[in-house]
């Protein structure tokens, strides 16, 4: 199939270098890279089991405090949804 695409400059440079390095056309390089991305395994989620047996997400550096929870509840509460 013949079509036109617009690539960002950095993507074009990458595909161009890839195609030259492998000695293939730009179209063949794009096809190879897309096929590789298509068959690449999905990353495993980083979920750990805590000491109490419950799943835990990886630490992000933030702490969830009761004040934060209260503030978020107040921001998201819409009484019209409950009437």
N, C-alpha and C positions, 0 to 999 in steps of 0.2 A: 504494500500500500504506500502510496506517495502522499506526503503531507508536509506542511510547513509548521515549524515551531519556533518560538522565540525563547532563547536561553539567556539567563543572566550571564554577565561577563565572566565571573569566576567559574561558573558551571561549564561554559563553553571552553575556557582554557583547560579545565580538568579533563573534559572529554577529548579535546584535541591532543593533549599530552598522552592520554591513555591510548588513543587510536594510533598515534605515531609510535609509541613504545611497543605496541603489539603488532604493528605493521598491517593494520586493517583500516577500513574506511570509517569516517565519522558515523555513518548510519549503523555499521556493524558494531561499533563501540557502544553506541547508545542502546542497541538491542541487547548486547552482552550485559551491560550494567543494569538495565531494567530487569532482565531475567535473573541476575544475581540477587537483586533487591527483592524480587518476587518470591524466590525460593529460600531466602534467608530466614532462619528460625526467629520467632518472636522472642524478645527478651523475657526472661523469667521475672515475675514480680518479686521484689525483695520484701517478703513477709516472713517475719520470724515468730517463733513461739516463745512467749514470755514465761517467767518462772511459775506463773499460775495456770499455765496451759492455754491461755488465750492468744490468738494471733496478734502480732504487733507490726505496725508499719515502721520503716527505718526512721531513725531520729532525723529531724530536720533542723534542729537547733532552737525551735520555738517551744515554749511551754504553754499548755492550755490551762488557764486558771479559771476559777469559778467566776471571776469578774468578766473575763472574756466571754464565757458561755452566756452569762446574763445579758451582756451588751448585744451579742449576736441574736439572742432570743427576742430582745426588744426591737431590734432593727427588722427582723423578719416577721414579727407577729402582725397579722392583718386580721382584725376582728370580722371583716366582711366575709372572710373565707369560712367562718364558723357559724354564720347565721342562716 
